[in-house]
Amino acid sequence: MIANENRILALREIGYTTREAEFLCLAAVFSGFFLRRQYCQFINRGSGYPVDQLAKKLIGRGHAREIHTDRRTLLYHLCSRPLYAAIGEEDNRHRRIRPRFAIKSKLMALDYVLLYPGNYLSTEAEKINYFCHERGIAIDILPSKAYSSSGKELRVQRYFVDKFPISISDDHQVGFSYIDEGMIATPSFETYLTQYSPLFSALGQCQIAYVSSRENRIDAAEATFQRVTGNEIIENHSGERLESFYSHAFEELKNHENRSQESNLFALIDAFNPAEASTNINDLGRYSPIKTRPDVKFEGFYLPFNYGFLDTP
């Protein structure tokens, strides 16, 4: 994980082993909650002494609270400000108790990063730094939400408020994720795609992992993805992929005679291909066939775990 070494060292200094510290970093920044089976999976051991020892340390030091669910499944909430301060996340909202449907989303996010380990951007600061400073993307392109403090007029802009994991491959391919907990804790997939669309366009190429504990939801999600992003691909004579929406926009643009009416369509062309987009309508013929807008790939991920113990009574 990016910038994780210092976090691990900080947790070791307050009494956790290296493996415990590695797991707690993941659990704290991606979830705030964890299950005994998740730690056992992380260390590749069965339930027993190791997880008992970790739980004993966390509870004894006031770093976590133990929550007994209706089905006798033990849930641990990392709720201590000093614990989060040690990893540089003192104000992380994961410290707060959440309703059950929201906890499910958090546990699923942790399951996802445990099942598919990689180089993840885990915090708002890491995500902003990567996209703005390393990739040179303007901050107003990033998905955000404005918050206002109670009784104050000052509004604070926060970014990536869903806190879903984002992975970066060795060749800098970005992998986004959407966690579908099947209830109401997360925005709809369509809303998510709309909010992230400017960032997808700025990147040019990326992947979206649709993560669900219900396998039958994945096909519907893919249909939503195709409808919202317009990823109905047409093969042209040279085998290049043309997206129907932009193909139509291109034809419309060539037929416009009124310059003022062209502006919006030129903006569309610029959005997906700024290096080659033309402001001269006579030059447009050399872009046939036009390039597709950003290549966004959809992947469905089924989590084979039972989260029924979090069902609302």
KEKE-3310 file (N, C-alpha, C; in steps of 0.2 Angstrom, whole numbers, plus 5000, padded with zeros to 4 digits):
npx = (5004:5002:5013:5014:5023:5028:5016:5015:5026:5024:5013:5019:5027:5018:5016:5011:5013:5022:5014:5002:5001:5002:4989:4980:4982:4976:4963:4959:4960:4952:4941:4937:4931:4932:4932:4935:4938:4943:4955:4962:4962:4971:4983:4984:4980:4971:4957:4961:4974:4982:4972:4965:4975:4977:4964:4964:4974:4969:4957:4961:4969:4961:4959:4949:4932:4922:4909:4894:4885:4868:4869:4879:4891:4907:4911:4923:4927:4937:4940:4948:4955:4969:4974:4971:4978:4991:4993:4992:4979:4970:4958:4949:4934:4930:4931:4919:4904:4893:4878:4871:4869:4879:4890:4891:4895:4908:4915:4914:4922:4935:4936:4937:4950:4958:4956:4961:4975:4986:4993:4986:4977:4973:4968:4960:4969:4980:4974:4971:4984:4990:4982:4981:4995:5004:4998:4994:4981:4967:4960:4947:4941:4940:4929:4918:4911:4902:4903:4895:4899:4890:4880:4889:4894:4904:4910:4916:4925:4926:4934:4932:4922:4916:4925:4929:4940:4955:4965:4982:4992:5008:5011:5004:4991:4974:4963:4947:4934:4918:4907:4894:4883:4870:4860:4856:4867:4876:4879:4869:4874:4874:4874:4886:4895:4892:4897:4910:4914:4920:4933:4937:4937:4948:4958:4959:4961:4955:4949:4934:4929:4916:4909:4901:4890:4881:4878:4870:4867:4877:4876:4866:4872:4882:4875:4869:4881:4885:4874:4875:4888:4889:4895:4893:4900:4906:4913:4924:4930:4943:4945:4946:4939:4924:4914:4897:4890:4900:4903:4891:4891:4902:4898:4887:4894:4902:4892:4887:4884:4883:4894:4893:4884:4892:4900:4898:4899:4912:4918:4915:4922:4935:4935:4938:4949:4960:4973:4972:4960:4951:4949:4945:4933:4935:4946:4941:4939:4950:4950:4943:4941:4935:4943:4939:4931:4938:4944:4936:4935:4924:4922:4916:4915:4912:4909:4911:4905:4895:4885:4875:4873:4873:4861:4847:4837)
npy = (4994:5011:5023:5016:5011:5019:5020:5007:5005:5015:5009:4997:5003:5005:4993:4983:4968:4966:4959:4961:4975:4978:4972:4980:4993:4991:4988:4999:5010:5007:5002:5002:4993:4976:4958:4942:4932:4939:4943:4931:4926:4935:4932:4920:4909:4898:4901:4905:4906:4918:4927:4929:4935:4947:4953:4954:4963:4975:4978:4979:4990:5000:5003:4997:4992:4979:4971:4962:4953:4949:4935:4930:4933:4940:4957:4969:4986:4998:5011:5021:5037:5039:5028:5030:5042:5038:5033:5043:5048:5055:5061:5053:5047:5034:5031:5033:5026:5016:5013:4997:4993:5001:4997:4985:4988:4993:4982:4974:4981:4979:4965:4965:4971:4962:4950:4954:4959:4973:4988:5001:5017:5024:5034:5050:5061:5054:5050:5063:5068:5059:5059:5073:5078:5068:5064:5075:5081:5092:5098:5101:5092:5080:5069:5076:5083:5095:5101:5108:5116:5114:5128:5137:5146:5143:5132:5116:5107:5091:5076:5061:5054:5043:5033:5022:5008:5012:5006:5006:5001:4993:4999:5011:5010:5014:5007:5008:5005:5000:4998:4987:4986:4981:4987:5002:5010:5015:5027:5025:5015:5021:5034:5035:5032:5044:5054:5051:5052:5063:5062:5049:5052:5061:5053:5044:5030:5016:5005:4998:4990:4981:4977:4965:4956:4948:4938:4938:4952:4957:4956:4965:4977:4978:4981:4993:5001:5000:5007:5020:5025:5024:5014:5006:4997:4999:4990:4996:4997:4995:4989:4996:5003:5011:5022:5023:5035:5045:5044:5047:5061:5066:5065:5074:5086:5088:5092:5104:5121:5133:5142:5145:5135:5124:5123:5116:5103:5103:5104:5091:5083:5088:5084:5070:5068:5078:5081:5080:5086:5097:5114:5119:5117:5112:5104:5092:5080:5072:5065:5054:5037:5043:5043:5032:5038:5039:5023:5013:5000:4987:4976:4963:4958:4945:4943:4929:4928:4928:4940:4941:4942:4955:4960:4970:4970)
npz = (5000:4997:5005:5017:5026:5036:5044:5049:5056:5066:5073:5078:5087:5097:5102:5094:5084:5068:5058:5064:5064:5051:5046:5054:5049:5036:5040:5047:5038:5027:5032:5046:5054:5058:5056:5065:5056:5045:5049:5052:5038:5033:5039:5036:5044:5055:5066:5082:5094:5088:5083:5095:5103:5096:5098:5111:5114:5107:5114:5127:5127:5124:5111:5102:5101:5106:5097:5099:5088:5082:5078:5085:5080:5082:5081:5077:5081:5076:5085:5092:5095:5097:5091:5077:5076:5077:5064:5057:5054:5062:5062:5055:5049:5051:5064:5070:5076:5066:5056:5054:5040:5034:5040:5034:5021:5024:5029:5017:5009:5015:5014:5000:4997:5004:4997:4985:4985:4983:4976:4984:4985:4999:5007:5008:5006:5000:4988:4982:4981:4972:4960:4957:4959:4954:4942:4936:4936:4937:4952:4953:4945:4952:4961:4972:4987:4996:5012:5026:5042:5057:5061:5055:5041:5033:5020:5017:5006:5002:4996:4986:4995:4996:5000:4994:4989:4979:4967:4961:4947:4943:4931:4931:4929:4933:4945:4949:4962:4966:4979:4982:4994:4994:5000:5007:5010:5001:4987:4972:4958:4946:4950:4955:4944:4936:4944:4944:4931:4925:4930:4925:4911:4911:4914:4904:4902:4912:4925:4932:4946:4951:4966:4974:4986:4981:4968:4958:4955:4947:4933:4930:4935:4925:4914:4918:4918:4904:4899:4905:4903:4889:4883:4871:4859:4843:4829:4817:4800:4801:4812:4823:4839:4840:4849:4850:4854:4853:4839:4833:4838:4831:4818:4818:4821:4809:4801:4805:4801:4807:4817:4831:4835:4835:4846:4858:4854:4849:4861:4867:4859:4862:4875:4876:4868:4868:4863:4849:4845:4835:4831:4819:4807:4795:4796:4801:4794:4794:4805:4805:4806:4822:4838:4852:4867:4884:4888:4898:4908:4913:4928:4936:4953:4964:4981:4991:5004:5020:5025:5034:5047:5050:5046:5047:5061)
capx = (5000:5006:5015:5011:5028:5028:5010:5016:5031:5020:5009:5024:5030:5014:5015:5008:5018:5022:5008:4996:5001:5000:4982:4977:4982:4971:4957:4958:4959:4947:4934:4936:4928:4934:4930:4940:4940:4947:4962:4964:4963:4976:4989:4983:4980:4964:4955:4964:4978:4984:4967:4964:4980:4976:4958:4965:4978:4965:4952:4964:4972:4955:4959:4944:4927:4919:4902:4891:4879:4863:4871:4885:4897:4910:4913:4928:4927:4943:4937:4952:4958:4976:4976:4971:4983:4997:4994:4991:4972:4967:4951:4946:4927:4930:4931:4913:4900:4889:4872:4873:4870:4885:4896:4892:4899:4915:4918:4915:4928:4941:4936:4940:4957:4961:4956:4964:4980:4989:4995:4980:4977:4969:4965:4958:4975:4984:4971:4972:4991:4991:4978:4983:5002:5007:4995:4992:4973:4965:4957:4940:4939:4939:4923:4918:4905:4903:4900:4895:4898:4884:4880:4894:4893:4910:4908:4922:4925:4929:4935:4931:4919:4913:4931:4930:4947:4957:4972:4987:4996:5015:5011:5000:4983:4970:4957:4942:4930:4911:4905:4887:4881:4864:4854:4855:4873:4880:4875:4868:4880:4873:4876:4894:4897:4891:4901:4917:4915:4926:4940:4938:4939:4955:4963:4959:4960:4955:4945:4930:4927:4909:4910:4894:4890:4875:4881:4865:4867:4883:4874:4862:4876:4886:4870:4869:4888:4885:4870:4877:4894:4888:4900:4891:4906:4905:4919:4924:4933:4950:4945:4946:4933:4921:4909:4891:4889:4905:4902:4886:4893:4907:4894:4884:4899:4904:4886:4885:4887:4884:4900:4891:4881:4897:4904:4897:4901:4919:4920:4915:4928:4941:4935:4941:4955:4962:4979:4970:4954:4952:4945:4944:4929:4938:4951:4938:4939:4956:4949:4938:4936:4937:4945:4935:4933:4942:4943:4934:4933:4920:4924:4912:4918:4908:4912:4908:4904:4889:4885:4868:4873:4872:4854:4843:4831)
capy = (5000:5018:5027:5012:5009:5023:5018:5000:5007:5018:5004:4993:5007:5005:4987:4978:4965:4968:4957:4964:4982:4978:4971:4986:4998:4990:4988:5006:5015:5004:5000:5004:4987:4969:4951:4938:4928:4943:4943:4924:4926:4939:4929:4913:4904:4896:4904:4903:4911:4924:4932:4930:4940:4954:4956:4956:4970:4980:4979:4981:4996:5004:5004:4995:4990:4972:4971:4956:4953:4944:4928:4928:4934:4945:4962:4974:4992:5002:5018:5025:5042:5038:5023:5033:5047:5035:5031:5050:5048:5056:5064:5048:5046:5027:5030:5034:5020:5017:5009:4990:4993:5005:4993:4979:4991:4994:4975:4972:4985:4976:4959:4966:4972:4956:4945:4956:4964:4977:4995:5005:5023:5022:5040:5056:5064:5050:5050:5069:5069:5055:5062:5080:5080:5064:5063:5082:5082:5098:5096:5102:5086:5075:5068:5079:5085:5101:5100:5114:5114:5116:5135:5140:5147:5140:5125:5112:5103:5084:5072:5054:5053:5036:5030:5015:5007:5013:5003:5008:4995:4995:5003:5016:5009:5015:5003:5010:5000:5002:4992:4987:4982:4979:4991:5010:5014:5019:5030:5021:5014:5026:5041:5034:5033:5051:5058:5050:5052:5068:5059:5044:5056:5064:5048:5041:5023:5014:4999:4999:4984:4981:4972:4963:4949:4945:4937:4940:4959:4959:4957:4972:4982:4979:4984:5000:5003:5001:5013:5027:5027:5024:5009:5002:4998:4997:4989:4999:4993:4994:4985:5001:5003:5017:5022:5026:5042:5050:5043:5052:5068:5068:5066:5080:5091:5089:5094:5110:5127:5138:5141:5145:5129:5119:5124:5110:5097:5103:5102:5084:5080:5090:5080:5064:5068:5085:5082:5080:5089:5103:5120:5121:5112:5109:5099:5086:5074:5068:5061:5048:5036:5046:5039:5032:5042:5035:5016:5011:4993:4984:4969:4961:4954:4942:4941:4923:4928:4929:4946:4940:4944:4962:4961:4974:4966)
capz = (5000:4996:5011:5023:5030:5043:5048:5052:5061:5072:5077:5081:5093:5103:5105:5090:5080:5062:5055:5067:5062:5043:5046:5057:5044:5031:5043:5049:5032:5022:5035:5053:5057:5055:5059:5066:5050:5041:5052:5050:5031:5032:5041:5033:5050:5057:5072:5088:5098:5085:5083:5102:5106:5093:5101:5118:5114:5105:5119:5133:5126:5122:5104:5099:5105:5103:5096:5098:5084:5084:5077:5089:5077:5085:5076:5081:5079:5078:5087:5096:5092:5097:5086:5071:5076:5076:5057:5053:5052:5068:5061:5050:5051:5053:5071:5072:5075:5060:5056:5052:5033:5032:5042:5029:5015:5026:5029:5010:5006:5018:5011:4993:4997:5007:4992:4979:4987:4978:4978:4985:4988:5005:5011:5004:5005:4995:4982:4979:4979:4966:4954:4956:4958:4950:4936:4934:4935:4941:4958:4952:4941:4956:4964:4979:4991:5000:5019:5030:5049:5061:5063:5052:5034:5029:5017:5016:5000:5003:4990:4987:5001:4997:5003:4991:4987:4972:4966:4955:4945:4942:4925:4933:4927:4939:4946:4954:4964:4969:4984:4983:5000:4993:5004:5006:5012:4996:4981:4967:4954:4941:4953:4956:4937:4934:4948:4943:4924:4923:4931:4920:4905:4912:4914:4897:4903:4919:4926:4938:4949:4954:4971:4977:4989:4978:4961:4953:4954:4943:4926:4930:4935:4919:4909:4920:4916:4897:4897:4908:4900:4882:4880:4865:4855:4836:4825:4810:4795:4802:4818:4829:4842:4840:4853:4847:4856:4850:4832:4832:4839:4826:4811:4819:4821:4802:4797:4807:4798:4812:4822:4838:4837:4835:4852:4863:4851:4849:4868:4868:4856:4866:4882:4875:4864:4868:4859:4842:4843:4830:4831:4812:4805:4789:4797:4805:4790:4795:4812:4803:4811:4828:4843:4857:4873:4888:4889:4905:4908:4919:4930:4942:4958:4969:4988:4994:5012:5022:5030:5036:5054:5050:5044:5052:5064)
cpx = (5004:5007:5013:5017:5029:5022:5012:5021:5028:5016:5013:5026:5025:5011:5012:5014:5018:5016:5002:4995:4999:4992:4978:4977:4977:4964:4955:4956:4954:4941:4933:4933:4932:4931:4936:4942:4944:4954:4965:4966:4970:4983:4989:4984:4972:4963:4958:4968:4980:4978:4965:4968:4978:4970:4960:4969:4973:4960:4955:4967:4967:4955:4953:4938:4924:4912:4899:4885:4874:4864:4877:4892:4901:4913:4918:4928:4933:4941:4941:4955:4966:4978:4976:4976:4990:4999:4993:4984:4968:4959:4947:4939:4926:4929:4924:4909:4895:4883:4874:4874:4876:4891:4897:4896:4907:4918:4919:4921:4935:4941:4939:4947:4961:4962:4960:4970:4983:4991:4989:4981:4971:4965:4964:4965:4979:4981:4972:4979:4992:4988:4981:4990:5006:5004:4993:4985:4971:4960:4949:4937:4937:4932:4923:4911:4907:4900:4900:4895:4892:4884:4885:4892:4899:4909:4915:4921:4929:4929:4935:4928:4916:4919:4932:4938:4949:4964:4976:4992:5003:5015:5006:4993:4979:4964:4953:4938:4923:4909:4898:4885:4874:4858:4854:4861:4877:4876:4874:4874:4880:4875:4884:4897:4897:4896:4908:4919:4920:4933:4942:4940:4946:4960:4964:4958:4960:4950:4940:4928:4921:4909:4903:4895:4884:4877:4876:4864:4872:4880:4870:4867:4880:4881:4869:4876:4888:4880:4872:4884:4894:4893:4897:4896:4904:4912:4919:4929:4940:4951:4946:4939:4930:4915:4903:4890:4893:4905:4897:4887:4898:4903:4890:4888:4901:4898:4884:4888:4887:4889:4897:4887:4886:4900:4904:4899:4909:4921:4920:4921:4935:4941:4939:4947:4958:4968:4977:4964:4955:4947:4943:4939:4931:4943:4948:4939:4944:4955:4944:4942:4939:4939:4940:4936:4936:4939:4942:4931:4929:4922:4919:4915:4913:4912:4908:4907:4897:4889:4878:4868:4872:4865:4850:4837:4824)
cpy = (5006:5021:5023:5011:5013:5022:5011:5001:5010:5014:4999:4996:5007:4998:4981:4974:4967:4966:4960:4971:4982:4977:4977:4992:4997:4991:4995:5011:5013:5003:5003:4998:4981:4963:4947:4934:4932:4943:4936:4923:4929:4936:4922:4908:4903:4900:4901:4908:4917:4929:4934:4936:4947:4957:4958:4962:4976:4983:4982:4988:5002:5007:5002:4993:4983:4973:4964:4957:4948:4937:4926:4929:4940:4950:4967:4980:4996:5009:5023:5031:5041:5033:5026:5039:5044:5033:5038:5051:5050:5058:5059:5047:5038:5026:5030:5027:5021:5012:5002:4990:4996:5000:4987:4982:4991:4987:4972:4975:4981:4969:4960:4967:4966:4951:4947:4961:4967:4984:5000:5012:5023:5028:5045:5060:5061:5050:5057:5070:5065:5058:5069:5081:5075:5063:5070:5084:5088:5095:5096:5096:5080:5075:5071:5081:5090:5100:5107:5112:5117:5124:5139:5141:5144:5133:5122:5107:5096:5080:5065:5052:5046:5031:5023:5015:5009:5010:5006:5003:4998:5000:5009:5016:5010:5010:5005:5004:5004:4996:4993:4982:4979:4982:4998:5014:5018:5022:5024:5020:5019:5033:5041:5036:5040:5055:5057:5051:5057:5065:5053:5047:5058:5059:5044:5033:5021:5008:5001:4992:4985:4976:4971:4956:4945:4944:4939:4948:4961:4961:4964:4978:4984:4983:4992:5004:5005:5007:5020:5029:5027:5019:5004:5002:4995:4996:4992:4995:4991:4991:4990:5001:5010:5017:5026:5033:5047:5049:5048:5059:5070:5069:5073:5086:5093:5093:5101:5116:5133:5137:5140:5138:5123:5118:5118:5104:5097:5101:5095:5081:5082:5086:5074:5063:5075:5086:5083:5083:5096:5108:5122:5115:5109:5104:5092:5080:5070:5064:5056:5042:5039:5041:5038:5036:5037:5028:5014:5004:4991:4977:4968:4956:4952:4940:4935:4923:4930:4935:4946:4943:4952:4964:4965:4970:4969)
cpz = (5000:5003:5017:5028:5037:5047:5052:5057:5067:5076:5080:5087:5099:5104:5100:5085:5072:5058:5058:5065:5055:5043:5048:5053:5039:5034:5045:5043:5028:5025:5042:5057:5054:5059:5060:5060:5045:5043:5050:5043:5030:5033:5039:5039:5052:5064:5078:5091:5094:5085:5090:5105:5103:5097:5108:5119:5113:5111:5125:5133:5124:5115:5099:5104:5102:5103:5095:5094:5086:5083:5080:5086:5080:5080:5080:5077:5081:5079:5091:5092:5092:5092:5079:5070:5075:5068:5053:5051:5058:5067:5056:5053:5053:5060:5074:5071:5069:5060:5053:5044:5031:5034:5037:5023:5017:5026:5022:5007:5009:5015:5004:4993:5000:5001:4986:4981:4981:4981:4979:4988:4993:5008:5006:5002:5000:4988:4978:4977:4973:4960:4952:4954:4954:4943:4933:4932:4939:4946:4957:4947:4946:4959:4971:4981:4996:5007:5023:5038:5052:5063:5060:5044:5030:5027:5016:5011:5002:4997:4991:4993:5002:5000:5000:4989:4980:4971:4960:4954:4944:4935:4925:4930:4933:4939:4951:4957:4967:4973:4985:4988:4999:4997:5002:5008:5007:4991:4976:4962:4948:4943:4953:4949:4935:4938:4946:4935:4922:4924:4926:4913:4905:4912:4908:4897:4910:4919:4932:4940:4953:4959:4974:4981:4986:4970:4956:4951:4949:4936:4925:4931:4929:4914:4911:4917:4908:4895:4899:4904:4892:4879:4876:4860:4848:4833:4819:4806:4797:4809:4824:4832:4842:4845:4850:4848:4852:4842:4830:4832:4833:4819:4812:4818:4814:4799:4799:4803:4802:4817:4829:4840:4838:4842:4857:4860:4850:4856:4870:4865:4860:4872:4881:4872:4863:4864:4852:4840:4839:4832:4824:4809:4799:4790:4800:4801:4792:4802:4811:4802:4818:4833:4848:4863:4878:4888:4896:4904:4914:4921:4936:4947:4964:4975:4991:5001:5014:5027:5033:5044:5055:5047:5049:5055:5062)
residu = (MET:ILE:ALA:ASN:GLU:ASN:ARG:ILE:LEU:ALA:LEU:ARG:GLU:ILE:GLY:TYR:THR:THR:ARG:GLU:ALA:GLU:PHE:LEU:CYS:LEU:ALA:ALA:VAL:PHE:SER:GLY:PHE:PHE:LEU:ARG:ARG:GLN:TYR:CYS:GLN:PHE:ILE:ASN:ARG:GLY:SER:GLY:TYR:PRO:VAL:ASP:GLN:LEU:ALA:LYS:LYS:LEU:ILE:GLY:ARG:GLY:HIS:ALA:ARG:GLU:ILE:HIS:THR:ASP:ARG:ARG:THR:LEU:LEU:TYR:HIS:LEU:CYS:SER:ARG:PRO:LEU:TYR:ALA:ALA:ILE:GLY:GLU:GLU:ASP:ASN:ARG:HIS:ARG:ARG:ILE:ARG:PRO:ARG:PHE:ALA:ILE:LYS:SER:LYS:LEU:MET:ALA:LEU:ASP:TYR:VAL:LEU:LEU:TYR:PRO:GLY:ASN:TYR:LEU:SER:THR:GLU:ALA:GLU:LYS:ILE:ASN:TYR:PHE:CYS:HIS:GLU:ARG:GLY:ILE:ALA:ILE:ASP:ILE:LEU:PRO:SER:LYS:ALA:TYR:SER:SER:SER:GLY:LYS:GLU:LEU:ARG:VAL:GLN:ARG:TYR:PHE:VAL:ASP:LYS:PHE:PRO:ILE:SER:ILE:SER:ASP:ASP:HIS:GLN:VAL:GLY:PHE:SER:TYR:ILE:ASP:GLU:GLY:MET:ILE:ALA:THR:PRO:SER:PHE:GLU:THR:TYR:LEU:THR:GLN:TYR:SER:PRO:LEU:PHE:SER:ALA:LEU:GLY:GLN:CYS:GLN:ILE:ALA:TYR:VAL:SER:SER:ARG:GLU:ASN:ARG:ILE:ASP:ALA:ALA:GLU:ALA:THR:PHE:GLN:ARG:VAL:THR:GLY:ASN:GLU:ILE:ILE:GLU:ASN:HIS:SER:GLY:GLU:ARG:LEU:GLU:SER:PHE:TYR:SER:HIS:ALA:PHE:GLU:GLU:LEU:LYS:ASN:HIS:GLU:ASN:ARG:SER:GLN:GLU:SER:ASN:LEU:PHE:ALA:LEU:ILE:ASP:ALA:PHE:ASN:PRO:ALA:GLU:ALA:SER:THR:ASN:ILE:ASN:ASP:LEU:GLY:ARG:TYR:SER:PRO:ILE:LYS:THR:ARG:PRO:ASP:VAL:LYS:PHE:GLU:GLY:PHE:TYR:LEU:PRO:PHE:ASN:TYR:GLY:PHE:LEU:ASP:THR:PRO)
# end
